[in-house]
Amino acid sequence: MVHLLALRGHDLVASGSEADILRALRDAGADANATGFVVIDSETGRRIDLDLRPAAEDPPRPARGRPKLGVRAREVTLLPRHWDWLAAQRGGASATLRRLIDEARRHEGTEARQARGMDAAFRFLNTLAGDLPQFEEAIRALYARDPAGMAAAMQGWPGDIAELAQAMARGDFLNDD
């Protein structure tokens, strides 16, 4: 499940699922034209947009596939020999690709996890802290894997930015299921 962070300025307003964030933002007075709110995917550090408009009167058309499970259709480009191999596997191409990815994630090393966490922290900081003092020093310390140096560079930063960035750099938000 995607874990989201909602911030207003530099302060954390809510964290949790998309439904939790939507509820919290609406409770905080956000509407379709909300300004000052930023929603971040905590695993990737990327900013995301949520539709804050009130639900439509007409029920939405049921989506194809399994949207409740978070299944999304995307394009994959492979050579014919790859498609032939996938077609011959148990469960078909999609199931085989999911199994291969899950297996690779289970065997992902500490180095790869650390790199994902650092990249998420960088994106997060670039979005929300690029104009704060010592930003460049914090980024240098992040990529030097120097938590103490990073904390020192972020000393005195407003709100929850430093704490959230450090959690991302540690990989606290990485989803491994």
N, C-alpha and C positions, 0 to 999 in steps of 0.2 A: 504494500500500500504506500502511496506517495505521502510523505509527511511534509506539510507546508508550514511556512512561517509568515505571519502577517505583521507588518510593521507600519507604524505611523511616525514619520520622521525617523528617528533613531531608536524608538521604543517598540518593543515587542508587544503587540496587541493580543495575538492568539497564535497557537500552534496546534496542528492536528490534521485531520482529513479535510478534503475540500468542503464537505458539508459543515464541519466544525468552523472552518474559516469563514464561509459564507454567512453562517449564523452570527458569528462574532462581529464581522464587518457590518452587517445590517444592524445589529444591536448597538454598534458604535456610531451609527448614523450615516454610514456609507450608502450611497445609492449608485445608479448607473453612471453618474458623472463625478464619482468620488475622486477627490484629489488628496494627496498626502499619504495615501495608503500604497504600500508595495507588498506584493505577495511573492515569496521566494520558495522554490522547490529546494528543500534542505539537503537533498542528496546530491544535486547537481550545482546548486548555488545560482541557478538561472531564475530570472524574473519571469513570472507567468501572469497572464491576464485571466481574471475570472469575470463571468457575466453576473453583474449585480442587479440586473433588471428583475422586477417581480416576475414570478412564474406566469406563463401565458395561460389564458382561460382554456384553450383547447389542449387536451392531453397530447403529449408528444408522440409522434409515430414511433413504434417500437423499432429499435435499431437492430440491424442484422448482426449475427454473431453472438458474442457473450459480453456485452458492455458492462454488466454488473461485476464481472471478474476483471475488468480493466483491459480486456482484449481490444487491440486496435489494429486495423488493417494498414499495412504500409507496403511499399514496393521493395522487392528484393530482386536484384539482377544477378543471375548466375549463368554459367556456361551450360550448354546442353548436357554434358556429362554429369554435372552437379545435379541438374534436375532429374536426370535418369536415376542417379543413385538415391536421391531423396524419395522419388516415387516408389522405389523398391523397398523402402524402410517401413517398419511397423508403424501404423498410425498416420502415414502420409508425411508430406513436406513440413507442414506447420508443427505437428507434434515432434517430429525429429529435430527441427531447428530449436524448439523449446528445450528438449532434452539436452542437446549439445551445449546450448548456452548455460543451462543450469549446471551442467557438469563443469564447464569452464569456470563459472563463478565459484563453485565449491573449491576448486583447486587454485583459485586466484591467490597469488602470494601476497605477503605483507607489503612488499614494495608497490604493487599495483593498487592495493587498498589505500596506502598512504598517498600515492599520486592522485587518486580520485578525490580524496579528502582535501588535499592541498588545492587542486583545481577548483573544487566547489567553494572553498574559502576565498580563493582569489576572485572568482566571479561575484560572489556575495559582496566582498569588500569593494570591488571595482564599481558595483552598482550603488552601494550605499555610503561608502567612506572615501571616495576618491578625492574629496575636497577637504578632508580632515588633516590636521597636522601630523607629520611623521608617517603619512600613508606609504610613501616609497620605502621607508625603513621597515615598516611592518611587512610589506610584501617581500623584501629581501630576506627578512628573518623567517618568514613563512617557507620560502623555497630553500633556505639554508637549514630547514628543520631545526630551528632554534626557538622553541616555545617561550623561553624566558626573554629572548630578544624581541619577539613578537609582542609579548605582554608589555614589555617596557616601552616599545614604540607606540602602543595603543593606550598607554597610561593617560587617563583624563579624557578619553573619548566619551562622548555623550551616549546615554541610553544603554541599550543592550548589544550594541554592535560588536564590541571586543569579545564578550562572552560567547556570542553566537559564532563568530568567526573562529575562535579557538576550538569550539566544539566541532565545527565542520572540519577543521584541519586535523583533528584527532580521528575523524571518521565516525563520530558518534551517531550521525544520521544516516550512514550508509545502510541500505536495505539489502540483506543477504538471504531473504527467503526465496 
